[in-house]
């Protein structure tokens, strides 16, 4: 009697084991996904911030794109050269990097050159001011200085100094989060080597700019006359540098009466 | 009628500073600035240009569309410019600047008495529309739009808002004491548009003189009653007045007209009476200049476009030993801070409050994390949960803010910020969240339209 129970139990357990085993093998075959080993390896090289600066939806997506050959090895602006080299080694391609981009604040409106309208008290978020069409300083285009960019920067690379946001280019990885956070659209990503930049966003006419800020672009066109390479234009009363044409000669910056063009 | 509305706070009303000062007409000397957008709706279109001669009562900007209002010149002189100027809200906006010649030459027919009893309903509405009348309680909604609900028969309550619950402000109190007859006539004009309605004048019980004056003015009227309200902020909110007087509660998505009510500020009703029976469009209104930083607080009948500086000067200027720390357009609860006094009175400006200390700055210095004490919930007149709303807003979870917590029902009365022991800037957070949600919705509409 006892022997029978043991026998039945053994048979049942063995059968269940066999069925489950076959099931597992079958599902394993059926739902098999080919994983490119290189993708996993590439993913491990990437920083894992999921910042989106590469233009893909996070590091996983970029790794997949690199493994498929849809993106070059140097696609991660945050990782820079070292990461590109590691990825190039895995993929067996060239480690050529796109030029490193850094954030640049197109405003010089520190406390010394423009005046605050009043003493702002309240939520320290630029959006809360900008959404209502308001400004902190007399200039309606300039930096609000409440630090929305500072709060999103993952690398501590941007700070509000003397009422205006300033980028620490050594720390900046060009992820562009600050540019997205700035409600005034003051921050742009520029190639690091392009040192001649216009540090103002005020599109008002000259006299109005002069009335609110002593360091604002007055649209006087002197810079365009200096430039031999058609690299600087004035549209909407504001100078723009065409980085592709600019030879970094710095003549425009020299002539600028308000010193709003910087040759860093 | 109910005893009172839910929630509310009892701030120190500081009305003693100006409550006994009679209204004084003030004629400014300096240039006058008229923004073309002083109301809710589309900005008006300027119809004068630089160099044009203008007179008192002349329309200088024409309403653009139905929900818009004419802008009326309040002085005589020449148009100096049509340009961007900084207005009360702090933004740059298109303004008509008039060089005031100080003569105040009226346009022909201004102030002419007319027999209003022979006018038809349409004529009354047309006159209100032509006069550029907007809600003078602060919001500036064009009155002719408000007075044209889908079904005029369904309106049961015409409520004159004389609560004036905002601290410091006393101009409506004075207006009710001095011009009770004109206000009652204004209510009678509005009542003619709504055959089934009765008139109610809601006044807080801290204004006994105004209550007496209004009661005697409507003594012989069988369709108008004075309702004495309990003094509590924000009793003057449209929603709270309706809750108390009509006894109905309704969601903010609905308009007062949907529950059979029309609420107008006493100042607006006075303006209606002036416009219809005296052919005087809206170019002046009552305003209080008060606060602990000004020498002689007072109540004025002020012309639109007058600069704040001149009004402060008319009050004897700032106190010598006091530093002006905060200047507010309006009162301390609903008003907003102005960066300088170089801004100009608009139609909806009902007060200038000048303070020698900045309570907001002090509060910010003392701010701590939320204590979860729930006081904000007990004072919110809209019955919201400000503490959870603030959490959702700070986490930028606007879905939850709008759909789960009904954050759009916030009327920005400031009661939660006033009561918060952790001194958190709740109202500003909500204002921002509401602006964000509006921006998101607008973007969605624009995207749908682009496809």
Interface residues (C-beta under 8 A of the other chain):
Chain A: X116 X117 X118 X119 X121 X122 X123 X125 X127 X128 X131 X132 X133 X134 X135 X140 X208
Chain B: X84 X86 X89 X90 X91 X92 X325 X337 X338 X339 X340 X358 X360 X361 X363 X364 X425 X428 X429 X431 X432 X435 X436 X439
